[in-house]
Amino acid sequence: MNFQQLRSMREAVRQSFNLTDVANLLFTSQPGVSRQIRELEDELGVEIFVRAGKRLTGLTGPGEALLPIVERLLLEADNLRRVGEDFADSSQGRLAIAATHSQARYALPPVVRDFRARYPKVQLHLHQGSPKQVAQMLLSGEADLGVATEALAGFDGLATLPCYRWSHSIVVPAGHALAVHAERPQGLTLEQLAQWPIVTYEPGFTGRAHIDEAFAREGLMPEVVLSAMDADVIKTYVGLELGVGIVASIAFDAERDKDLVAIDARHLFEVNLTRLGLRKGAWLRGYVYDFIECFVPTLTRDVVQGALQDKAAPPAGDDEREAVSLA
């Protein structure tokens, strides 16, 4: 057997058994993929895939048992390559980062800038998605590290570390009836907020679950008139007076958003935790550790390696100002 056969099997599963997509991904032909799979089955003496005619429709029992082994073999092959590359030239390579929009837009730019100054020969690739998509990119090997909300901790194949805590802010146009609460935010209640149309994040993004949970606990059903993945989009529609916005506090800049007013909402919604995710078993190149420590100085190489070995990670900072300083 060879690695091309193993990759054909793995990608057939990842691409929902569409061999045309597998062929495109592996830069080969569909008949070539079919041949690699059949040769692997012949060598192992078992049927790996369920078939309907010539079409693959699922994994057999043996296929289910083989898949995690194939994943581990290919991961170790990638680790071998990374070790060789790191010792051959530790200053050159590739770093793929998966992050939610808020992290990519507000928290990561200064880190990327400083990292590029230190490692100008490292090619950076930034992918954006929901926390679930970030996790999937890590598990598939498409990304080396991920930054998202605490949802990352729900995936068994990932090691996650706390980065920082952050809260939400309510944003309204200057002169809005709620703007008076910018000076006394503790006076604003969820019941008052629920009287206005709401513009906020899509479900699954940037602490939206904590927003929904807070209203539900009070028996309130606010009218969400628009939801988006992007805080800048949310603020644009707030500026058009479509509704009251709820965004991550780090997404508000008093100078850039001078036509809007921000109201601290940490007393209304549960504080959120941003986490950094890594694929368990992956060997990290030296510059990946440096990027992580640049992002969160407490996440040293020893701490990260401890997390990859299931040792306890340090708690995140308790003060939301930590998030602002990182952003």
N, C-alpha and C positions, 0 to 999 in steps of 0.2 A: 504494500500500500504506500501511497505518497501523500504529501500535503495538499496537492491539488484535489485529490479525491475527497479528503477531509473537508476542505473548503467548499467543495461542491455540495456536500451533504449539509454542512452548517448553513450555507447561504440559501439552500432550497427551503429550509425551515424558516429562516429569517424573512425571506421574500414570499412567504405564504404559498410555497410550492409552485411558484411561477418560474419556470425554467428560462423563459426569455429574459426576465429581469435578472436572474442569476448569471446568465451568459453575459449580459451587458456589464454587470458588476465585476465579473472576473475577466473581462476582455477576451472572451472566447465565443464559441458558437453553441447554440442550444443542443445540437447533436453531440457536441463535445462534452457538455455537462452531463447529458444522459449516459454517455459512455463511461465517464468517470464514476458516476453513481453505480452503474451496473457492475463495473469491474470491482468496486469496493464490496458490493453485495456478494459477488462470486467468491472473492477472496475470504470473506468472513463466513460464508455459507449460510447467510440468513437474508430475508427480505427486510430492508430498512424502511421502505415506504409502502404505504397503501396506494394502490393504483386503480383508476377507472379508465380502462383502455390504456392509452399511452400517457395519460395525465396523472400526476401525483396529487393525492388528496389528503395525505396525512402520514403520520409515523406509525409503524407497527410497534408491538411490544418490544422486540429487540431494538428497534430504532430509538424508542424512548430511553432504553437503558444505555445505548451507545452515545447519545447526544452529549450528555455532560462530560463524558470521557473525551470526545472529539473537541469540545470547547476547551477543556484543560490542556490538551496537546497543542492546540493552536495558540492558546495564550502563552504557553511556555516557549513556543517557537518565536513568538513576538518578543518575549523577554530575552531570549538569546540574542536576537537582533539588537535590542536596545542596549544590552550590556556591551556588545561589540562596538556599537556606535559611540557609546559614552567613553569608552577607553581609547577609541581611535581619535575622537575629537569631541571633547566635552562642551565646546562652545558652539557647536553647530548641530542643527536638527530641526525637529518639528514639534510643536506643542498645540494640541487641539483642546479648546475650552468650550464647554457647553454651559449656558447660563440662561436664566430667565431675563426678560427684557430689563427689568428694574436693575438687576445686578450688572448686566452688560452696559447699560446706559449711564448709571449713576455711581456704582461702587468700583467697577473694574478699570475705567479709563486711566486714573493716575498710576495704578499698578502696572498696566500694560505699558504705559509711557516709560516708567522706571525700568521695567524688565527689558524693554527694547534697547534702552541706553546701555544696559549691561551685557545683553546677548543679541547684538545686531544680526548675527548669522542664524538665529533661530526663527523659523517661519511660524507665525502665529495664525491659527485658524479659530475664529469665534463663531460658534453655532448658538442660535437662540431657540427656545421652546418652553413649553410648560414644564413644571417639575417632573412629571411623568416622562416627558420626552427627553429631558436631561438625563434621567436615570437610564432610559433605554439606550441613549447614545453612549453612556459609560459602559453599560453591560455588553454592548455590541463591539466595543473597542473603537468606535468612531471618535470618541473624545477621551482625553487622558485624565481630565479632572472636570468636575461639575460644580456649579454654585447655584443654589436654589433654596427654597424654604424647607422647613422641617419635613416635608413629604418625602424627601430623599431617604430618610431613615427607615422607611417602610419596605426597602428592597433588600432581600437577603444577600444578594451578590455584591453589595456595596459596603464599604467602610465609610462612615461619615463622621465629620468633626464639626463641632459648633464654632461658628465664626463670630457673629455678633447679634445682639437683639435690636429690634427696631419697632416703632409703632406707626400707626396711621395718623394722617391729618385730614381734616375736612377742608375743602377749598371752595370758596364762593367768590363771585365778583365783588369788587370794592363797592360798598354801598348796599350790599345785600342785607336783609333783616338779621341774618345770623352773624354778620361780620362783627357785631359788638362783642361776641364771645371770644374773639381773638385776644382780648385783654383779660377776660375771665372765663377761660374754657371750662372750668369745673362746673359752671352754671348750666352748660348745655346738656340736655338729656337725650336719650335715644328716642323718647316719645316726641320731643320737639323736632328732632332730625327726620323722623319718619313722616312728618307732615309735608315734606318736600320731595319732589322727584329726585331720584338718586342716579348718579353716573359713577360707575366704579369698574373694578376688574372683572374679567370673565371668571366663572367658577374654575377653581384649580390654579389660579394665578395670584401671587403676591398677597397672601393672607386673606383671600376672599372668604375662606371657610370661617375664619374668626369673625368677620363682619356678619355673615349670615347667622352664626351661632348666637351672637350678642342680641340681635333683633328677636330671634326665636325664643330666647330665654325670657324676654319681656312680653312675649305673645304679640309681637308687632310684625306686620307684613309690609315693608316699604315698597314703593313702586320704583323698581329699577328700570329706568327708561332707556338706558344705553349701557352696555358693558363692552370693555375692550381689554386687550393685553397690554397696552402701552399707556403709561401715565401721561405722556405728552398729548396723546389723543384725548384722554379724559379731560385734561385741563383745557384743551381747545374748545370742547363742547360746553364746559362750564362757563368759559368766557362768552359763549354765545347764549348763555342763560337757559340752556336746555335742562339743567338741574344742578343739584349740589353734588360736588365731587368728593369721593373718598379715595385717597391715594397713599402710598408709602411716604412717610415724612421726608425721606432722603430725596424724593422726587420733586420737592418744592424748593425753589430758589427765589428768595425775595427780590433780587435784582432782575432776574430773567422773567419772573412771573409777577411783575409789578402791578399788573391790572387785577390780580387776584389777591385774596386774603386767606391765610392758612390758620386753622384752628386746631390746636393740639387735641387729639382724640384718644390719648392713651388711657383715660379714665373710662372710655366707652367700649373699647375693643381690646381683646387680649393681646399682649405683646407677642411679636413674632420672632422666630429664630431662623437666621440664615445659616445654612450648613454647607460644608464643602464635601463632595463625594468623590470616592476613588474606587476603582474596581478591585475587589479582593483578589490577591494573587498576582497582580500586575507589578512588574519591576519598573520603578520610576527612575528616569534619568536625573542627574544632579540638578539640572536647571529647573526641573519641575518642583523640587523641594524649595529652591530659591524663590520661585514664583509664589508658592504657597506662603512662605514666610514673609515675603514682601506684602502680600495681601493681609495676612493676620500674623503679626510678629510672634505671638505666643505659640503658633503652630510650627515649631522647629522640626528638623529632620527626625529627631528622636521621638517627638510626640506623634508625628505622622506614621512613622514605622511602628510605634506602639499600637496605634489604632488599626493598622493593617494586620497586626497580630492579635487583635481583639483585646488590647489592654485599655484601661480607662482613659478617656480623653478629658482635658481640662474643661471646666464650664465656660460658657460664653460670658462676655462682660454684661453686667446688669444694667448699665446706664445707656440709654438710647443715644447719648452724645458720642458713644464709641462708634456707632453706625455712621454718624455725621462725619466724624474725623476720617473714617475709612473711605467715605464716598467723596 
